[in-house]
C-alpha cells in the first residue's frame, strides 16, 4: 500500500489531505467550544444547525462547483479554495453572534463542496494503474480514520496550554499547508471538456449518475450507509451516557471502536479487491452495517457496544473506500469531476435525512426504536441495491446507435451493432437493455 507514495505527485496530494484533515479536526473541537461560549446550554442546537447548513451547502453547491472547475485551471481552483477555507476559519475566533457562525460555516462548506470532489477527481488521473489507485483510496481512508482518533487527542493536549480560539490557528495552518502542497504538485493535464452550456454542465454529473445502473445502485447504498452512520454519530453519546450510565471517556472508546474497524477494513481492502469484485465487497459491507444497527437494542455493556461499532466501522470502510473505483470506470476522464460531485451531493443528501431522523426518533421514541427504524431504512436500501446494480456488470456492452447518421465518425470506427467499454456521454445517452 505504501508503495503508492513513491509517486511524487500523489505524495504531495496525500500530504495535503493529511494536513487539511488535522486542521479540520482541530476546528471541529474548537467549533463545539465556540458554540458553548456563545450559546451555553443551547450549544447542541447551534451545532445541529451548523451541521444542517453544511449538508445543504454540500448538496446544492457541489454540482455548481464542478461545472466551474471544468472551466478553470485545476491547480489554481484547488489552491484558491484552500485559501478561502483558511480565510473563513481565520474569522471564527472573532465572532460574537451565533448568526455569524452560521454565515461563516456556509462559506466554509461551500468551498469544501468545490474542493473535495475536484481533489477526488485528480487522484485517478495521477494513478492510472487500478491497483495503485485502490491502494491510494485505502491510504486516504486510513488518513480520515486516523484523523478522527488523533485530532481530538491533539486538541486536548493543546488546550492544556492555550485557549480554544488558538485551535483555529491550527486549522488555518492546515489549509495553508494543503494549498502549498497542491501548488507544488505536478498535476497532470486533463482533457478539455466541450464548450457546453454552464447549467447543462451543472446537471451533467447527476444525469450520468442516474443513467448508469451501477451508480444508481451506489446511490441507494449510500442511503443504507447513512442510516447506519447516523445511528453511530448521533446516538453514541446517548447510548453510552444514558443507557449504559458511563462517562465521556467511554464515549471516546466507543467511537474508537468504530474507527478501528474502519481502519482495519481499509488496510485489508487492497488484498480483498484483488480477489473479489467491488459489488459483493460493498454489498457485504452494507450488510454488516445494517445487521450491526439492528443489534443495537441488545447492547447492555460497553465492550459489546465497542465490538458492534467496530463491525459497523468495518462495513463502513468496505462500502466507502471503493467508490472512487466505481466512478472511475463509469465516466470519461472529462466527466469524472462532475460525477464525483454528483456522488458527493447525493450521498450528503442521504445524511441530511438520516441525521435528524436518528436524533428525533431517538429522543422521542427511544434508542431501540431508532435503531430498528434506521436498520429498516438500511435494509430497504440494501434490497434496492440488489435490484438496481446488476450482478453481471460488464464493462463492455453490445449496443447500436439508431439516432446517428450512417456516416457519423463514431460509426466509421465501429459496426452498426458493436461493443466497447460503455459509459454515459454525448453519444451514449441511454444504458443498453440487457439482452
C-alpha positions in Angstrom: 0.0 0.0 0.0 2.8 2.5 1.0 4.4 1.9 -2.4 1.9 4.3 -3.9 3.7 7.1 -2.0 6.6 6.7 -4.3 4.7 8.7 -6.9 5.8 12.3 -6.1 2.5 13.9 -7.2 0.3 11.6 -5.1 2.7 12.0 -2.2 2.2 15.8 -2.3 -1.6 15.4 -2.6 -1.7 12.8 0.2 0.3 15.1 2.4 -2.1 18.0 1.5 -5.0 15.8 2.6 -3.4 14.8 5.9 -2.6 18.4 7.0 -6.0 19.6 5.9 -7.7 16.8 7.9 -5.7 17.6 11.0 -6.7 21.2 10.7 -10.4 20.2 10.2 -10.3 18.0 13.3 -9.0 20.9 15.4 -11.7 23.1 14.0 -14.4 20.5 15.0 -13.3 20.7 18.6 -12.9 24.4 18.6 -16.3 25.0 17.0 -18.0 23.0 19.7 -16.3 25.1 22.3 -17.2 28.3 20.5 -20.8 27.2 20.3 -20.8 26.7 24.1 -19.1 30.1 24.6 -21.8 31.8 22.5 -24.9 29.8 23.4 -24.3 27.9 26.6 -26.9 25.2 27.1 -28.2 25.7 23.5 -24.8 24.8 22.0 -26.2 21.5 20.7 -28.9 23.4 18.8 -26.2 25.7 17.3 -24.1 22.7 16.2 -27.1 20.9 14.8 -28.0 23.9 12.7 -24.4 24.3 11.6 -24.4 20.6 10.6 -27.6 21.1 8.6 -26.0 24.2 6.9 -23.0 22.1 6.0 -25.1 19.4 4.4 -27.3 21.9 2.5 -24.2 23.5 1.1 -22.8 20.2 0.0 -26.0 19.0 -1.7 -26.7 22.2 -3.5 -23.3 23.6 -4.4 -21.1 20.6 -5.3 -22.5 20.3 -8.9 -22.2 24.0 -9.5 -18.6 24.0 -8.2 -17.9 21.0 -10.5 -19.1 22.9 -13.5 -16.9 25.9 -12.5 -13.9 23.6 -12.1 -14.2 22.4 -15.7 -13.7 26.0 -16.8 -10.8 26.9 -14.5 -7.2 25.6 -14.2 -7.2 22.6 -11.9 -4.3 23.7 -9.6 -5.5 27.3 -9.3 -9.0 26.1 -8.4 -7.9 23.8 -5.6 -5.4 26.3 -4.2 -8.0 29.1 -4.3 -10.5 27.0 -2.4 -7.9 26.1 0.3 -7.1 29.8 0.7 -10.8 30.6 1.0 -11.2 27.9 3.7 -8.2 29.3 5.6 -9.6 32.9 5.4 -13.0 31.8 6.7 -11.6 29.9 9.6 -9.4 32.9 10.5 -12.6 35.0 11.2 -14.2 32.4 13.5 -12.2 33.4 16.7 -13.6 36.9 16.4 -17.4 36.2 16.1 -19.7 37.2 18.9 -23.1 36.3 17.4 -24.5 32.9 16.5 -25.7 34.1 13.1 -22.1 35.0 12.3 -21.1 31.3 12.9 -23.8 30.1 10.6 -22.7 32.5 7.8 -19.0 31.5 8.1 -19.9 27.8 8.2 -21.8 28.2 5.0 -18.9 29.8 3.2 -16.5 27.2 4.6 -18.6 24.3 3.5 -19.3 25.9 0.1 -15.6 25.9 -0.5 -15.3 22.3 0.7 -18.1 21.3 -1.7 -15.9 22.5 -4.5 -12.6 21.3 -3.2 -13.4 17.7 -2.2 -14.9 16.3 -5.5 -12.2 18.2 -7.5 -9.5 16.7 -5.4 -11.0 13.2 -5.7 -11.1 13.5 -9.4 -7.4 14.3 -9.6 -6.2 11.1 -8.0 -7.2 8.6 -10.8 -5.5 11.0 -13.3 -2.3 10.7 -11.2 -2.5 7.0 -10.6 -3.6 5.3 -13.9 -3.0 1.7 -12.6 -6.1 0.4 -10.8 -4.1 -1.4 -8.1 -2.2 1.8 -7.4 -5.5 3.7 -7.3 -7.0 1.2 -4.9 -4.0 1.5 -2.6 -4.4 5.3 -2.7 -8.1 5.1 -1.8 -7.2 2.8 1.2 -4.5 5.2 2.3 -6.9 8.2 2.1 -9.5 6.3 4.1 -6.9 5.4 6.7 -5.9 9.0 6.9 -9.5 10.1 7.6 -10.0 7.4 10.3 -6.7 8.3 12.0 -7.7 12.0 11.9 -10.9 11.1 13.8 -8.8 9.4 16.5 -5.7 11.8 16.6 -7.2 15.2 16.2 -9.3 15.2 19.5 -6.2 14.0 21.4 -4.1 16.7 19.8 -6.7 19.3 20.6 -6.9 18.1 24.2 -3.2 18.4 24.5 -3.1 21.9 23.1 -6.0 23.0 25.3 -3.8 22.3 28.3 -1.5 25.2 27.3 -3.7 27.5 25.1 -7.3 28.7 24.9 -9.7 27.2 22.3 -9.5 30.1 19.8 -5.9 29.2 19.2 -7.1 25.8 17.7 -8.5 27.8 14.8 -4.9 28.9 14.0 -4.0 25.3 13.6 -6.8 24.9 11.1 -5.7 27.9 9.2 -2.2 26.4 9.1 -3.6 23.1 7.9 -5.4 24.7 4.9 -2.4 26.9 4.1 -0.2 23.8 4.2 -2.6 22.0 1.9 -2.6 24.9 -0.6 1.2 25.0 -0.6 1.5 21.2 -1.3 -1.1 21.3 -4.1 0.6 24.3 -5.6 3.9 22.5 -5.7 2.5 19.2 -7.0 2.9 18.4 -10.8 -0.8 17.8 -11.6 -1.4 16.0 -14.9 -3.1 17.9 -17.7 -6.6 16.9 -18.4 -8.8 16.5 -21.5 -10.6 19.7 -22.3 -14.4 19.4 -22.0 -16.6 20.6 -24.8 -18.0 24.1 -24.8 -21.3 23.1 -23.2 -23.8 25.4 -21.6 -22.9 26.1 -17.9 -26.2 24.8 -16.4 -26.1 21.7 -18.6 -22.7 21.0 -17.1 -24.1 21.6 -13.6 -26.6 18.8 -14.1 -24.3 16.6 -16.2 -23.0 14.6 -13.2 -26.5 13.8 -11.9 -27.6 12.8 -15.4 -24.7 10.4 -15.8 -25.2 9.1 -12.3 -28.9 8.4 -12.7 -28.5 6.8 -16.1 -25.8 4.3 -15.0 -27.1 1.2 -13.3 -24.1 0.6 -11.0 -24.2 4.3 -9.9 -28.0 4.1 -9.2 -27.1 1.1 -7.0 -24.4 3.1 -5.3 -26.9 5.9 -4.7 -29.3 3.7 -2.7 -26.4 2.0 -1.0 -25.5 5.5 0.4 -28.9 5.6 2.0 -28.1 2.3 3.8 -24.7 3.7 4.8 -26.1 7.0 6.0 -28.8 5.2 8.1 -26.2 3.2 10.0 -23.7 6.0 10.2 -26.3 8.4 11.6 -27.0 5.9 14.4 -23.4 5.9 15.3 -22.6 9.6 15.0 -25.8 10.9 16.5 -26.7 8.4 19.2 -23.4 7.1 20.6 -23.2 9.7 23.3 -26.8 8.9 24.4 -26.2 5.1 24.3 -23.1 5.4 26.5 -24.1 8.0 29.0 -27.9 7.4 29.3 -28.4 3.6 28.6 -25.0 2.4 30.0 -24.6 5.2 32.6 -20.9 5.8 31.7 -18.8 8.9 31.2 -17.2 10.8 28.4 -14.2 8.5 28.3 -16.5 5.6 27.4 -17.9 7.7 24.5 -14.4 8.2 23.2 -13.8 4.4 23.4 -17.0 3.6 21.5 -16.0 6.0 18.7 -12.5 4.5 18.8 -14.1 1.1 18.1 -15.8 2.4 15.0 -12.6 4.0 13.8 -10.5 0.9 14.5 -13.0 -1.3 12.5 -12.9 1.2 9.6 -9.1 1.3 9.6 -8.8 -2.5 9.6 -11.0 -2.7 6.6 -9.1 0.0 4.7 -5.8 -1.9 5.4 -7.2 -5.2 4.1 -9.1 -3.8 1.2 -6.4 -3.9 -1.5 -5.9 -7.6 -0.9 -9.7 -8.2 -0.7 -10.3 -6.4 -4.0 -7.6 -8.4 -5.7 -9.8 -11.5 -5.1 -13.4 -10.1 -5.2 -15.2 -7.6 -7.3 -16.4 -4.3 -5.9 -20.1 -5.1 -5.9 -20.0 -8.1 -3.5 -17.5 -6.4 -1.2 -19.6 -3.2 -1.0 -22.9 -5.1 -0.5 -21.3 -7.2 2.2 -20.1 -4.1 3.9 -23.6 -2.5 3.8 -25.0 -5.8 5.1 -22.6 -5.6 8.1 -23.7 -2.1 8.9 -27.4 -2.9 8.7 -27.1 -6.0 10.8 -25.0 -4.0 13.4 -27.6 -1.3 13.7 -30.4 -3.9 14.1 -28.5 -5.5 17.1 -28.2 -2.1 19.0 -31.3 -2.9 21.1 -29.4 -5.9 22.6 -26.4 -3.9 23.8 -26.0 -3.8 27.5 -22.3 -3.4 28.1 -19.6 -1.1 26.8 -17.5 -4.0 25.4 -20.4 -5.2 23.4 -21.0 -1.6 22.0 -17.3 -1.2 21.1 -17.4 -4.6 19.3 -20.6 -3.7 17.5 -19.3 -0.3 16.5 -16.1 -1.9 15.2 -18.2 -4.2 13.0 -20.2 -1.2 11.6 -16.9 0.7 11.1 -15.5 -2.3 9.2 -18.6 -2.3 6.9 -18.5 1.5 6.5 -15.0 1.3 5.1 -15.9 -1.6 2.8 -18.7 0.5 1.3 -16.9 3.8 1.1 -13.4 3.1 0.0 -14.1 1.5 -3.4 -16.4 4.3 -4.5 -13.7 6.0 -6.5 -13.1 2.8 -8.5 -16.8 2.6 -9.4 -16.9 6.3 -10.5 -13.6 5.9 -12.4 -15.0 3.1 -14.6 -18.4 4.8 -15.0 -17.3 8.1 -16.6 -15.0 9.6 -19.2 -12.0 11.5 -17.8 -13.6 14.8 -18.8 -16.8 13.9 -16.9 -15.2 12.4 -13.8 -15.2 15.6 -11.8 -18.9 16.1 -12.4 -19.7 12.5 -11.4 -17.6 12.8 -8.2 -19.6 16.0 -7.4 -22.9 14.2 -8.0 -21.8 11.4 -5.7 -20.7 14.0 -3.1 -24.1 15.8 -3.3 -26.3 12.7 -3.4 -24.6 10.9 -0.5 -24.8 14.0 1.7 -28.5 14.3 0.8 -28.9 10.9 2.4 -27.1 12.1 5.5 -29.2 15.3 5.6 -32.3 13.0 6.0 -30.8 10.3 8.4 -29.1 12.7 10.8 -32.3 14.4 12.1 -34.2 11.0 11.7 -31.7 9.4 14.1 -31.9 12.3 16.6 -35.7 12.8 16.5 -36.7 9.2 16.8 -34.0 8.5 19.4 -35.3 11.4 21.6 -39.0 10.8 21.0 -39.4 7.0 20.9 -36.1 5.7 22.4 -32.9 4.4 21.0 -34.2 0.9 20.3 -36.9 2.2 18.1 -34.4 4.5 16.4 -32.1 1.5 15.7 -35.0 -0.6 14.3 -36.2 2.2 12.0 -32.7 3.1 10.8 -32.0 -0.6 10.3 -35.2 -0.9 8.3 -34.1 2.1 6.1 -30.7 0.4 5.6 -32.3 -3.0 4.8 -34.6 -1.3 2.2 -31.6 0.4 0.6 -29.7 -2.9 0.5 -32.6 -4.7 -1.3 -32.8 -1.8 -3.7 -29.0 -2.1 -4.4 -29.5 -5.8 -5.4 -32.2 -4.8 -7.9 -30.6 -1.7 -9.3 -26.9 -2.8 -9.6 -26.8 -5.9 -11.9 -24.6 -8.8 -10.7 -23.4 -9.2 -14.3 -21.9 -5.7 -14.6 -19.7 -6.0 -17.7 -17.5 -3.0 -18.7 -18.0 -3.7 -22.5 -21.6 -3.7 -23.7 -23.1 -4.5 -27.1 -25.3 -1.7 -28.4 -26.2 0.3 -31.5 -26.9 3.9 -32.5 -30.2 4.2 -34.4 -30.1 8.0 -33.8 -26.7 8.5 -35.6 -26.3 9.1 -39.3 -24.6 6.2 -41.1 -21.6 8.4 -41.9 -21.1 9.6 -38.3 -17.4 9.4 -37.2 -18.3 7.0 -34.3 -19.8 4.5 -36.7 -16.8 4.8 -39.0 -14.8 3.1 -36.3 -17.5 0.5 -35.4 -20.1 -1.7 -37.0 -23.7 -0.7 -36.7 -24.0 -3.0 -33.7 -20.8 -3.1 -31.7 -19.3 -3.4 -28.2 -16.8 -1.3 -26.3 -16.3 0.0 -22.8 -19.6 1.7 -22.2 -20.2 5.0 -20.2 -22.9 7.6 -20.5 -21.7 10.5 -22.7 -22.9 12.7 -25.6 -23.0 9.7 -27.9 -24.4 7.2 -25.4 -27.2 8.8 -23.5 -29.1 5.6 -22.5 -27.9 2.4 -21.0 -28.3 -0.6 -23.3 -31.0 -3.0 -22.4 -29.8 -6.4 -21.2 -30.0 -9.0 -23.9 
